[in-house]
Amino acid sequence: MSLLVVGLSHRSAPVSVLERASLNADAQLKLLQDTVAAEPAAEAAVLATCNRIELYADVDKFHAGVAELSTLLAQHSGVGLEELTPHLYVHYEDRAVHHLFSVACGLDSMVVGEGQILGQIKDSLARAQDLHSAGRLLNDLFQQALRVGKRAHHETGIDRAGQSLVTFGLEQLSAGADVQKWARGKKALVIGAGSMSSLAAATLARSGVAEIVVANRTFERAERLAQILSEGDDTDVVARAVPMDAVPGELTRADVAVSCTGATGLVLTADAVAAAVEGRTGAPAGATTVGVREADERRTAETPLPNAGAAADDNCPLDLSSVPSGFSVMGEAAVAGMDAATLEQHGAWAAGGTAVDRPRETGRPGPEADAELIGALAATATRVGRIPERRRPEPVAEVPRPEPVLFLLDLAMPRDVDAAVHRLAGVRLVDIESLADASADAPMAADVDMVRRIVADEVAAFGAAQRAAHITPTVVALRSMAADVVAGEIARLEGRLPGLDDKHRAEITQTVKRVVDKLLHAPTVRVKQLAAEPGGAGYADALRTLFDLDQETVASVSRAENSTTEKNRGPA
């Protein structure tokens, strides 16, 4: 087994990089095709979710495989290799198995314990199977990952350690309030009709919203989702479908909107959201934080400086164009680096006199003049005191944000909703980035430790099974060779004893086969046990060498087994 995974996730890369590196369905298919066409890879599968992009492959060379898979990820994501590389992680063989099993159990999810990842792993396997890029190794790996994930959810309380991304997002929107009470009676807009949007719509329906409007570029898919919601037995929500161009109007009516599309650009701009809030409340949705800060700076700039021998900067002898931005010309920084003549003029002006009207000397004064003038300026500064810098605002109290009238949950990657919406008054936006921040400090339940033990046990069992399976073709080839030897010897016996009757011939044949089987039984059973242990891969080579087995015969057995697996494949 030479399993390699190269990828990036919310744990290794900022949301901005994940957003740019996200792969749509077509890009994933092309990546799979190019990976199996590459020299080091024999099998490939892509696991792409809203917060991870991982490429799994069966490779024959580790270093060449890492280089090839990293390059392919960069090419198909559109993010340069130099920029992408610092955020990539690499797992190999047992560590790669451990990583996927942990992902399947929800241990590596943004919200620990969420179960949606199982559906995404199942889709990833189905996609690889459809393209015939998943052979025996990846079929076994992904199907076992699905079983491990189901076992973790069934045998432990990992579900209590976290929720689905949708549920967690709604909890963040409700600001800690009970989601059922918060959602009851609200009108919801769901943008998109894919798996995540469908999950969001179903969760909102169960939470008690009164109405759900589904918008999608393919109107038929929006209609189908709305019909499923309306016909659900466990809710009485009213659901209807609208085309995408109806979103601005529906946003004005909605209390909460969830967006998760595959769009490469923004679905909801800050202007569109601001217009929706204004249409709902009649008041503009200004950018509260930025507006307050700018107003403070304007007020500070208009406030005259306190009197300190000179009330303003009028008639100051300094060249204002050379003064660093942000400092008063009467402050310390303004006079740094000035020549002695200018310092003398400034000292006289700051002390309350008039500017010294004297021509500047073309040559620099000597050290004595410099020292005298600087000393005079220091004495003036001591007497007058430091003048406050004009553009530094006084601390002001935080202006409280108004209660939101529109709640937005953006679960798309790349994002559907402009991040500038965070600054709009009357709007609460929860997106992938804020979910990552909120979940970073979530408490870890004791069940997580139980799941980790399950993962460790399953990784060991999977590795043993793969190593044992690796030697099976050699054992089969050995028994096939033994059967050929028996058949050859019986044929030669018949040539020497042509008068041998059928009864005696059959008895002799069975006796020879029993002898061969007994001789081979203990070695083949023992070699399978040894091969299942770590480092046991060399036993297959030893068996082939000791019995002089033809490598092509062993390979043909492997191909036959893989063909049988291909016919009987199917997700768990």
Helices and strands as residue ranges (DSSP letters): E 3-9, H 15-21, H 25-37, E 41-49, E 52-59, H 62-77, H 81-84, G 85-87, E 89-92, H 94-104, H 116-130, H 136-155, H 158-161, H 165-173, H 179-183, E 187-191, H 195-207, E 211-216, H 219-230, E 238-243, G 244-246, H 247-253, E 256-259, H 270-281, H 288-302, G 320-322, G 333-335, H 340-350, H 367-384, E 406-410, G 419-423, E 427-430, H 432-440, H 446-496, H 502-532, H 538-546, H 551-567
